[in-house]
Amino acid sequence: MGRRVLMLVNREKPGADDVAARVHAAVERFGTLVGEENAEWGELRGFGGDGGGEVDLVVVLGGDGTLMAQSRRCLGLGVPLLGVNAGRVGFLAEFDADAVEAQAEALFGDGELSLRRHPVLRAEVGGEVAGIAVNEAVVTAGPPYRMIELCLRIDGEAGPKLSGDGLIVGTPMGSTAYNLSAGGPIMAPEVDGLVITPIAAHSLAFRPIVVVGESVVELELLRANAGNGENPGTALVLDGQVNRRLGEGDRVTIRREGRSVSFVRNGSASYWQTVIQKLHWAAPPRERDRG
């Protein structure tokens, strides 16, 4: 019988239609395509519900940003997502069209899938849920880009104050995203932890830290940039895609959500080889051509 597959396609990516056609054909060889929709915002209607229902697997065609957005969109389905890269890096979207075709029977037939489960973060502002994040929750200074000041608490214990451009709270999967760009550590996907990384801290001594995965991180805004009109000023940003304006005195609480998201692993690639090949881990300086 094979798996019942829903495809979500970001058609803004160059060549997306051709890749989608190849994946579509691979699905139909060993499983059933129950629907194909654009990868956009909005509720998925008619495709199961909690527990998956009529969908066993969601194939997301796009880049890593597309996969992040659709993983939040599909969280209620409770089924794995398979990322097919049509973007630039494809760190999280582990497959390309060739890999899908080569592994089609294992992916869309009745065999067991190799999955990697990732925690989901829930962010609250003043006790109200502001949204969820798969990669990271960020408090960012925002325009007019003056330094902000916030107080950090971990599991109810007061930590330091931070002056700078903001703070990142990331999952192991998110450790290779904004956290990495801000100088934070890479965490192996299996690590049960959260990384807390300052953004341009006005201090030589405020270093990134890793806390246990069940930790509750609280941030109190002591100084913020006021927004007006379309300018949000200081804001809470979730996976780079969801914004919530913040002001002085606001309290942001970040903790694990009760659910997780599962991605299908590419059996022909390893995590650390992907870090080396796509993020150029420890790549040496290029030597001058002596020819």
Secondary structure, DSSP 8 states (H G I E B T S, - for coil): ---EEEEEE-TTSTTHHHHHHHHHHHHHHHSEEEEEEES-SS---SS--TT-TT-SEEEEEE-HHHHHHHHHHTGGG---EEEEE-SS--SSS-B-HHHHHHTHHHHHSSS---EEEEEEEEEEETTEEEEEESSEEEEE--TT---EEEEEEETTEEEEEEEESEEEEE-TGGGGTHHHHTT-----TT--EEEEEEES-S-SS---EEEETT--EEEEEEE----BTTB--SEEEETTTEEEE--TT-EEEEEEEEEEEEEE--TT--HHHHHHHHH-TT---------
